[in-house]
Every structure is written in structure tokens, then in C-alpha cells.
Amino acid sequence: MVDDIPGLRRILATSRVVAVVGLSGDWFRPSYFAAKYMQEHGYTLLPVNPRYPEILGETCYPTLTEAREKSGLAIDIVDVFRKASDVPPIADEAIAVGAKVLWQQLGVNHAEAVKKAEAAGLECVVDRCVKIEHARLFGGLNWAGVNTRVISAKRPRWLAN
């Protein structure tokens, strides 16, 4: 399981396609807010929710399998906005589509799904928000005086423009 700063930074820096399972079309839901943030920061979204035809201007797919097949994109991160009991079949599908990371959002932690995903070669992140971690590690929170636990006197290379 990845829970260290270098590991989280590596995942977020090298991943570009995020399938958001359970993404809501309601602007006030946390999944919508997190997905919009990631989209605005250059990530390609693949919304996965059978209730919607489109979310955030992206085609919405009923399953990860359809997202992978119909989009033609390799999925880097499967970001899970579902309750913990829903994670095992999502993990199975993430393995089947060749995802690299199974990311369980804040409050979501299914240990057996993590074991299975890791055994299949996926990296796993649990009980963390992809938006919060991106902002914390890539400069979005520290400007507001939030303690990000990332201390450095050097400006990160990705902010050097």
C-alpha cells in the first residue's frame, strides 16, 4: 500500500488517465468537486456511473470495462467513490482492465480488495482524497498556510515556470 509522500507524488505525477467510479453528476458532491479539480489539472477523466450519459463534458460509462474498451485509453488510476463493501468487484474489474492503481477515497478502505489488487500488481492507496493529495503535494494547499507535512526550501521543478 502506498502511503508515503514520494510514492503518492510518483503516482500522481506519472498517471494521466483517471477512471472515477461512482462519480456523481451533482456539482455539490465531493466526487464531482475532486474530478473537476483533476480535470482542470490536466488529467483525463473517465467517469464510471450507469446513471449518467455524461459528466463534466466527458462520456460516462456504466463499467470500467466499457470505459477501457470504448475510450481506447489505458487506465492509470481507478478512483473509487463508493462504500467499502462495493470495492471488491471494482478491484476485480480494475485488475481485468489493466489499471495501475486502485485508489480508495476518504473513508473507504477494503483490506481484502487491497490484498487482491496488490497480488495482481496494482498499487493501492486507501482512505485518501486524490484532489487533496494532489493539492498538498503539488503546491495547491501550502499557499493558504495549511500544514502539508512537505517541507523544502527549494521550489519544486514542476512549479518552475
NORBELKA-V983799 format. One record per run of one state. SS is the DSSP state (H for helix, E for strand, - for the rest). FROM is the first residue (numbers start at 1). LEN is the number of residues. If there is no record, write none. Layout:
BEGIN
((SS	FROM	LEN) (SS	FROM	LEN))
END
This chain:
BEGIN
((-	1	4) (H	5	10) (-	15	2) (E	17	5) (-	22	8) (H	30	11) (-	41	3) (E	44	5) (-	49	5) (E	54	2) (-	56	2) (E	58	2) (-	60	1) (E	61	1) (-	62	2) (H	64	8) (-	72	5) (E	77	4) (-	81	3) (H	84	13) (-	97	4) (E	101	4) (-	105	6) (H	111	9) (-	120	3) (E	123	3) (-	126	4) (H	130	8) (-	138	4) (H	142	3) (-	145	12) (H	157	3) (-	160	2))
END
